[in-house]
Amino acid sequence: SHREAPEISKDPVADSTDLYAFVSPDKRDTVTLIANYIPLQNPAGGPNFYEFGDDVLYEIHIDNTGDGRADVSYQFRFTTHLRNHDTFLYNTGPITSLTSTAWNRFQTYTLTRVEHGRETVLGRDLLCPPCNIGPLSTPDYPALARAAVHGVGPGRKVFAGQRAEGFYVDLGSIFDLGDLRPFQSLHVFAKAQGLPDQPGVNATKELNVHSLALQVPIQELTRGWCGSDVDDPRAVIGVWTSASRRAARVIEPGRGKDTESGPFVQVSRLGNPLFNEVIVPMARKDEWNALPPADDKRFASYVAKPELAGLLPVLYPDVFPSLEALDKSGKPRADLLAILLTGIPKGVVPGFQNFTGTTEADMLRLNVAVPPTDKPNILGLVAGDAAGFPNGRRVFDDVVTVEIRAIAGLTYALVDKTFTPDKAATEVTDGLDNTAPENPYLDTFPYLGVPYDGYHHPAS
């Protein structure tokens, strides 16, 4: 959800872009949680390269009781350090280690675990890696990133720093009146202009993000439970991330400094991808960002009757007749309410459930009893791969295609056996369903690839 609301789009340091939660494929007794911030980073960002906000409280939350409120939270607080006050440079020579004196502006952080109000500091003065500048400044960036993976107790790892953007989406086309390039010859306005079908264009290609990545033992997230029974409700956790700022900020005239005070106030959150971006109307997006998932009942009507489901038959005449009839019937979209707000109950998908209860809350829901597969499908659950979205979310899952197809009616047949989805609902995509980043995903923590460097980044 990059730049998904008016106010947070002005505050990229606190803007959560993507959230991932999955059972670690190479360490199956752990869960990996990744929250990305600072969207759409151009790698050639000097002299002031991207960094986390010292004035932002970043958190990853886990609900293991089904009430849409945090039972466990992991907090990240950052501190920026300056070695040389007399240079404009980020670095004055090659950065060959995390303690290199040539690296002028660097960050450390404190990681704190909070469980029902009890705080435990897991690590202090943990070093972030630098941004990936280029072959002269960061000659062995993978080594710097590996050094920034810290052990913080039994079975835990943490990383906070720049990563390659792993999310792929054709933003330029989708937000041009819902145009899907592979099918735009059927789009009412594209047809009028004679635009032919085309492959999708990845708007996030060769861009970077900043990641907060954690790998923790499963029992640390599930009230101590760790088993193999997929039907056990204790196997399901809800996950979301948030960013908060102090309530008051005073700018000191003539000094270029400011002072913050008061309690932290939430300004951003993210659970399911694209929820606020595509489901919540413009007038209420900032309100949604300020609330906890427990209050999402007030937004459930937009899930029960999503605006995009009504637009698709209009934009693509005669392509979605079944969806059009369903939308006009006024029946609530029980499939989307389950996928996004309660989890999927037992019996809907054979051998699977990630139901957290009747509280309607936007969270990534992960059934930790579902093991990783050796042959993952990027379309996740709708393609028979229960280890993928919307059972949590892996870094490579094609969430855009999954959500477009779900809104187009593909998943409604799960809750109404009399409904036959349109053929187009099984095929519709933004055309990036086989896309992999140029800097590939990693097989081990933190899984997102090495960030792109500014020297080799093509001119845009």
Buried (B, 14 or more C-beta within 10 A) or exposed (E): BBBBBEBBEEBBBBBBBBBBBBBBBEBEEBBBBBBBBBBBBEBBBBEEBBBBBEBBBBBBBBBBBBBBBBBBBBBBBBEEEEBBEEEEEBBBEBBBBBEBEBBBBBBBBBBBBBBEEEEEEBBEEBBBBBBBBBEEBBEEBEBBBEEBBBEBBEBBBBBBBBBBBBBBBBBEBBEBEBBBBBBBEBBEEBEEEEBEBBEBBBBBBBBBBBBBBBBBBBBBBBEEBBEEEBEBBBBBBBBBBBBBBBEEEEEEEEEEEEEEEEEBEBBBBBBBBBBBBBBBEEEBBBEBBBBBBBBBEEBBEBBBBBEBBEBBBEBBEEBBEBBBBBBEEEBBBBBBBBBBBBBBBBEBBEEBBBBBBEBBBBBBBBBBBBEBEEEBBBBBBBBEBBBBBBBBBBBBBBBBBBBBBBBBBBBBBBBEEEBEBBEBBEEBBBBBBEBEBEBEBBEEBBBBBBBBBBBEBEEE
